[in-house]
Amino acid sequence: LNCMTPSLLRLPSGRILLEFMRKDAQADNYPVDLPKGEWPGLLHPMVKHSDDEGQTWSEPRQITEENDYWCSCHDRLFRTSRGRILLPMSTQRGAFCWFSDDDGETWKQGKVAIKAPESIVGYAEPIMVETREGLLKMWLRNKGNRFHVALSQDSGDSWELHSDWGPNARNTPAMVRRIPDTGDLLILWNNNQIR
């Protein structure tokens, strides 16, 4: 039905990875317990690569293994200082990362998902950043009017909710980056009460 939310990542080899989401019509048997009229369809993260500065691209491959509505957003593909590539995503089951330790050839799903408190329904479109000290932080949008922040101590394989400190925000995506020269974190978000 649609292709959306692209991410580009240049690897040390010079290869460029392109990750994007492919939306498909709903399956006959949706994987989450929802009434059939509420099935959102399927959303799959796909990846392909270019070795000639984007002149040609490999055939796209699906990162995930099963059908679900994997929620991500633009520019989420991330490479840590240790070389692991992470793609933070969320589903009805929570937020977590898919990761690759071989520059995007193969992918594994992280072990532990972060589950949102029932009072705020769920997390969506997570984004992550690595601090100067090598700590991974994930910002999670939700319906509680504040971003929640999660931390990973194992290179993104599992996450724990650190705080619900985040700035006041509507249930909209944010962008978080580390400023290379200072190590400060910069966050861009919608602080308006209108989405």
Sine and cosine of phi, psi and omega as CSV:
sin_phi,cos_phi,sin_psi,cos_psi,sin_omega,cos_omega
0.00,0.00,-0.50,0.87,-0.13,-0.99
-0.23,-0.97,0.45,-0.89,0.22,-0.97
-0.83,-0.56,0.70,-0.71,-0.15,-0.99
-0.40,-0.92,0.07,-1.00,0.10,-1.00
0.74,0.68,0.92,0.40,-0.02,-1.00
-0.97,0.25,0.45,-0.89,0.14,-0.99
-0.71,-0.71,0.71,-0.71,0.07,-1.00
-0.91,-0.42,0.65,-0.76,0.02,-1.00
-0.60,-0.80,0.85,-0.53,0.08,-1.00
-1.00,0.01,0.77,-0.64,0.02,-1.00
-1.00,0.00,0.31,-0.95,0.02,-1.00
-0.84,0.55,-0.48,0.88,0.02,-1.00
-0.95,0.33,-0.24,0.97,-0.10,-0.99
0.98,-0.20,-0.32,0.95,0.04,-1.00
-0.87,0.50,0.59,-0.81,0.07,-1.00
-0.95,-0.33,0.80,-0.60,0.13,-0.99
-1.00,-0.09,0.67,-0.75,0.13,-0.99
-0.86,-0.52,0.89,-0.45,0.09,-1.00
-0.94,-0.33,0.63,-0.78,0.05,-1.00
-0.47,-0.88,0.25,-0.97,0.01,-1.00
-0.97,-0.22,0.73,-0.69,0.05,-1.00
-0.94,-0.34,0.88,-0.47,0.00,-1.00
-1.00,-0.10,0.77,-0.64,0.00,-1.00
-0.88,-0.47,0.32,-0.95,0.08,-1.00
-0.88,0.47,0.37,-0.93,-0.05,-1.00
-0.89,0.45,0.52,-0.85,0.02,-1.00
-0.99,0.15,0.28,-0.96,0.06,-1.00
-0.91,0.42,-0.59,0.81,0.02,-1.00
-0.85,-0.53,0.99,-0.16,-0.04,-1.00
-0.96,0.28,0.64,-0.77,-0.13,-0.99
-0.96,0.27,-0.20,0.98,-0.02,-1.00
-0.93,-0.36,0.54,-0.84,-0.05,-1.00
-0.97,0.24,1.00,0.08,0.06,-1.00
-0.77,-0.64,0.48,-0.88,0.12,-0.99
-0.86,0.50,0.58,-0.81,-0.12,-0.99
-0.81,0.58,-0.58,0.81,0.00,-1.00
-0.93,0.37,-0.24,0.97,-0.02,-1.00
-0.98,-0.22,0.10,0.99,0.02,-1.00
-0.90,0.43,0.81,-0.59,-0.04,-1.00
-1.00,0.10,0.04,1.00,-0.14,-0.99
1.00,-0.04,-0.22,-0.98,-0.01,-1.00
-0.87,-0.49,0.61,-0.80,0.04,-1.00
-0.75,-0.67,0.88,-0.48,-0.08,-1.00
-0.90,-0.43,0.73,-0.68,0.16,-0.99
-0.98,0.20,0.73,-0.69,-0.01,-1.00
-0.86,-0.52,0.43,-0.90,0.05,-1.00
-0.65,-0.76,0.61,-0.80,0.17,-0.99
-0.58,-0.81,0.16,-0.99,-0.07,-1.00
-0.67,-0.74,0.33,-0.95,0.07,-1.00
-0.74,-0.68,0.71,-0.70,0.07,-1.00
-0.95,-0.30,0.12,0.99,-0.03,-1.00
-0.74,-0.68,0.69,0.72,0.08,-1.00
0.87,0.50,0.55,0.84,0.09,-1.00
1.00,0.06,0.11,0.99,0.04,-1.00
-0.93,0.37,-0.64,0.76,0.05,-1.00
-0.70,-0.71,0.40,-0.92,-0.05,-1.00
-0.74,-0.68,0.52,-0.85,0.12,-0.99
-0.94,0.35,0.22,-0.98,0.10,-0.99
-0.92,0.39,0.64,-0.77,0.00,-1.00
-0.93,0.36,0.58,-0.82,0.06,-1.00
-0.83,-0.55,0.58,-0.81,0.03,-1.00
-0.98,0.19,0.76,-0.65,0.00,-1.00
-0.97,0.25,-0.72,0.70,-0.08,-1.00
-0.99,0.16,0.29,-0.96,-0.10,-1.00
-0.98,-0.20,-0.44,0.90,-0.07,-1.00
-0.80,-0.60,0.19,-0.98,0.01,-1.00
-0.97,0.23,0.69,-0.72,0.09,-1.00
-0.16,-0.99,0.03,-1.00,0.12,-0.99
-0.97,-0.24,1.00,0.02,-0.04,-1.00
-0.99,0.14,0.88,-0.47,-0.10,-1.00
-0.99,-0.15,0.85,-0.53,0.07,-1.00
-0.63,-0.77,-0.19,-0.98,-0.02,-1.00
-0.47,-0.88,-0.01,-1.00,-0.02,-1.00
-0.87,0.49,0.56,-0.83,0.20,-0.98
0.83,0.56,0.75,0.67,-0.01,-1.00
-0.97,-0.23,-0.29,0.96,0.00,-1.00
-0.90,0.44,0.75,-0.66,-0.19,-0.98
-0.62,-0.78,0.70,-0.72,0.06,-1.00
-0.92,-0.40,0.82,-0.58,-0.02,-1.00
-0.98,0.21,0.18,-0.98,0.03,-1.00
-0.90,0.43,-0.32,0.95,0.04,-1.00
-1.00,-0.04,-0.04,1.00,0.10,-1.00
0.99,-0.17,-0.06,1.00,0.04,-1.00
-0.98,0.22,0.70,-0.71,0.07,-1.00
-0.99,-0.13,0.76,-0.65,-0.03,-1.00
-0.84,-0.54,0.59,-0.81,0.13,-0.99
-0.78,-0.62,0.98,-0.20,0.02,-1.00
-0.96,0.27,0.70,-0.71,-0.01,-1.00
-0.55,-0.83,0.16,-0.99,0.09,-1.00
-0.63,-0.78,0.40,-0.92,0.13,-0.99
-0.66,-0.75,-0.13,-0.99,0.10,-1.00
-0.87,0.49,-0.34,0.94,-0.06,-1.00
-1.00,0.05,-0.18,0.98,-0.01,-1.00
0.73,-0.69,-0.14,-0.99,-0.01,-1.00
-0.92,-0.39,0.61,-0.79,0.01,-1.00
-0.23,-0.97,-0.08,-1.00,-0.01,-1.00
-0.88,-0.48,0.56,-0.83,0.34,-0.94
-1.00,-0.09,0.57,-0.82,-0.07,-1.00
-0.64,-0.77,0.40,-0.92,0.04,-1.00
-0.73,-0.69,0.75,-0.67,0.07,-1.00
-0.96,-0.27,0.14,0.99,0.01,-1.00
-0.76,-0.64,0.68,0.73,0.08,-1.00
0.85,0.53,0.61,0.79,0.13,-0.99
1.00,-0.01,0.09,1.00,0.02,-1.00
-0.95,0.30,-0.71,0.70,0.02,-1.00
-0.77,-0.64,0.44,-0.90,-0.07,-1.00
-0.74,-0.68,0.55,-0.84,0.07,-1.00
-0.76,-0.65,0.52,-0.86,0.06,-1.00
-1.00,0.08,0.69,-0.72,0.06,-1.00
-0.86,0.51,0.39,-0.92,-0.11,-0.99
-0.96,0.27,-0.68,0.74,-0.20,-0.98
-0.86,-0.51,0.80,-0.60,0.07,-1.00
-1.00,-0.04,0.54,-0.84,0.11,-0.99
-1.00,0.02,0.83,-0.56,0.00,-1.00
-0.97,-0.23,0.73,-0.68,-0.01,-1.00
-0.97,0.25,0.51,-0.86,0.13,-0.99
-0.85,0.53,0.57,-0.82,-0.04,-1.00
-0.85,0.52,-0.46,0.89,-0.05,-1.00
-0.92,0.38,-0.35,0.94,-0.01,-1.00
-0.92,-0.38,0.22,0.98,0.10,-0.99
0.96,0.27,-0.92,0.39,-0.05,-1.00
-0.09,-1.00,0.16,-0.99,0.04,-1.00
-0.99,-0.14,0.44,-0.90,0.02,-1.00
-0.50,-0.87,0.43,-0.90,0.13,-0.99
0.71,0.71,0.83,0.56,0.00,-1.00
-0.92,0.40,0.44,-0.90,0.11,-0.99
-0.69,-0.72,0.57,-0.83,-0.07,-1.00
-0.78,-0.62,0.30,-0.95,0.01,-1.00
-0.53,-0.85,0.44,-0.90,0.09,-1.00
-0.96,-0.30,0.78,-0.62,0.00,-1.00
-0.97,0.23,0.16,-0.99,0.07,-1.00
-0.80,0.61,-0.59,0.81,-0.06,-1.00
-0.99,0.13,-0.02,1.00,0.02,-1.00
1.00,0.00,0.18,0.98,0.03,-1.00
-0.99,0.11,0.69,-0.73,0.04,-1.00
-1.00,-0.08,0.78,-0.63,0.04,-1.00
-0.85,-0.53,0.64,-0.77,0.02,-1.00
-0.84,-0.54,0.77,-0.64,0.08,-1.00
-0.99,-0.14,0.70,-0.71,-0.11,-0.99
-0.82,-0.58,0.86,-0.50,0.07,-1.00
-0.99,0.15,0.44,-0.90,-0.08,-1.00
-0.28,-0.96,-0.01,-1.00,-0.02,-1.00
-1.00,-0.06,0.25,0.97,-0.02,-1.00
-1.00,-0.07,0.14,0.99,0.04,-1.00
0.92,0.39,0.28,0.96,0.15,-0.99
-0.54,-0.84,0.62,-0.79,0.15,-0.99
-0.93,0.37,0.61,-0.79,0.16,-0.99
-0.98,-0.19,0.47,-0.88,-0.03,-1.00
-0.84,-0.54,0.75,-0.66,0.03,-1.00
-0.88,-0.48,0.41,-0.91,-0.01,-1.00
-0.83,-0.56,0.50,-0.87,0.11,-0.99
-0.82,-0.57,0.74,-0.67,0.05,-1.00
-0.98,-0.21,-0.03,1.00,-0.09,-1.00
-0.77,-0.63,0.71,0.71,0.08,-1.00
0.87,0.49,0.51,0.86,0.11,-0.99
1.00,-0.04,0.07,1.00,0.01,-1.00
-0.95,0.30,-0.60,0.80,0.05,-1.00
-0.65,-0.76,0.38,-0.92,-0.09,-1.00
-0.70,-0.71,0.50,-0.86,0.11,-0.99
-0.77,-0.63,0.66,-0.76,0.05,-1.00
-0.90,0.43,0.83,-0.56,-0.03,-1.00
-1.00,-0.06,-0.73,0.68,-0.01,-1.00
-0.28,-0.96,0.27,-0.96,0.16,-0.99
-0.95,-0.32,0.57,0.82,-0.08,-1.00
-0.92,0.38,-0.53,0.85,-0.29,-0.96
-0.60,0.80,0.32,-0.95,-0.03,-1.00
-0.89,0.46,0.36,-0.93,0.10,-1.00
-0.83,0.56,0.71,-0.70,-0.07,-1.00
-0.34,-0.94,0.57,-0.82,0.21,-0.98
-0.96,0.28,0.10,-0.99,-0.04,-1.00
-0.98,0.18,0.92,0.38,-0.03,-1.00
-0.73,-0.68,0.39,-0.92,-0.03,-1.00
-0.91,0.41,0.34,-0.94,0.08,-1.00
-0.78,-0.63,0.17,-0.99,0.13,-0.99
-0.80,-0.61,0.76,-0.65,0.02,-1.00
-0.79,-0.61,0.74,-0.67,0.03,-1.00
-0.62,-0.78,0.44,-0.90,0.12,-0.99
-1.00,-0.10,0.74,-0.68,0.05,-1.00
-0.98,0.19,0.89,-0.46,-0.14,-0.99
-0.84,0.55,-0.67,0.75,-0.11,-0.99
-0.95,0.30,-0.49,0.87,-0.09,-1.00
-0.92,-0.38,-0.41,0.91,-0.10,-1.00
0.99,0.12,-0.09,1.00,0.04,-1.00
-0.90,0.43,0.48,-0.88,0.07,-1.00
-0.99,-0.13,0.70,-0.71,0.02,-1.00
-0.90,-0.43,0.79,-0.61,0.04,-1.00
-0.85,-0.53,0.73,-0.68,0.10,-1.00
-0.92,-0.40,0.79,-0.62,-0.04,-1.00
-0.43,-0.90,0.22,-0.98,0.05,-1.00
-1.00,-0.02,0.96,-0.29,0.01,-1.00
-0.99,-0.10,0.24,0.97,0.05,-1.00
-1.00,0.03,0.52,-0.85,0.01,-1.00
-0.98,0.18,0.01,1.00,0.07,-1.00
-0.96,-0.27,0.83,-0.56,0.01,-1.00
-0.93,0.38,0.00,0.00,0.00,0.00
